[in-house]
């Protein structure tokens, strides 16, 4: 018989967090970002063949065999666990700068090219917590694009972000599409035209070693990016980001720097270091990064 005076049993299931603007990430923003990755990547890191598969990925990178890495679904969780942490932290720092915060506050569509592994999704989402304060009628849209199907990884990251940070559809909308940047399609061109910010971060080195591909991409950006929209280019500050034209090597940002009739430089940094905080808790080592940054606005 039911006791009328008894209280209902407490729900043992943990509840999702409530979005709290810039306070969403707590006192240690970098650790909060890594905690998302720990949730998503824990099974991959605990896998008995994690170390062996990671070494294979590193060898394939040396051979520039990107298909061997990214077209094998079993490699993707290992890649995310190892390489996304430092980039997600770096991208968070980039997007908390005044210039990028000003763009995020306008609730843009951000089209992230070559972004399947989730670094952009995680870093920009974290930085958006500050930009989303005050409420708005429309969400920020983060559209990740890649030539491999990263949807299982991205779906897991989105689920963890919504649960741990309380980010709802009214705050950020996530999209993913598959497409090859070496073959610019009408779909890619249309998405560039619809976006207020297009990002290409650590992609030139991996995909645009051929000058013809570089020039086709540059032409697509000049043709399709709308007046007033922004283009963010970030890559290694070393020689890995150079493209050979004739007998000379050019840093990839030089192609856009020369197009002053089409692009206005908003931020230009040839060499910048990201150094993560000490004492972060993550099962794998996290390296610092030296990179260049260009933020352009289309004229």
Secondary structure as UniProt FT lines:
FT   TURN            4..5
FT   HELIX           21..25
FT   HELIX           29..46
FT   TURN            48..49
FT   HELIX           50..62
FT   TURN            63..64
FT   HELIX           66..70
FT   HELIX           73..79
FT   HELIX           80..84
FT   HELIX           85..95
FT   HELIX           98..104
FT   TURN            105..106
FT   STRAND          109..113
FT   TURN            116..117
FT   HELIX           119..131
FT   TURN            132..134
FT   STRAND          140..146
FT   HELIX           151..165
FT   TURN            169..171
FT   STRAND          172..178
FT   TURN            181..182
FT   HELIX           186..194
FT   STRAND          197..201
FT   HELIX           204..207
FT   HELIX           211..224
FT   TURN            227..228
FT   STRAND          230..236
FT   HELIX           239..241
FT   STRAND          242..245
FT   TURN            246..247
FT   STRAND          248..251
FT   HELIX           253..257
FT   TURN            260..262
FT   STRAND          263..274
FT   TURN            278..279
FT   STRAND          289..298
//
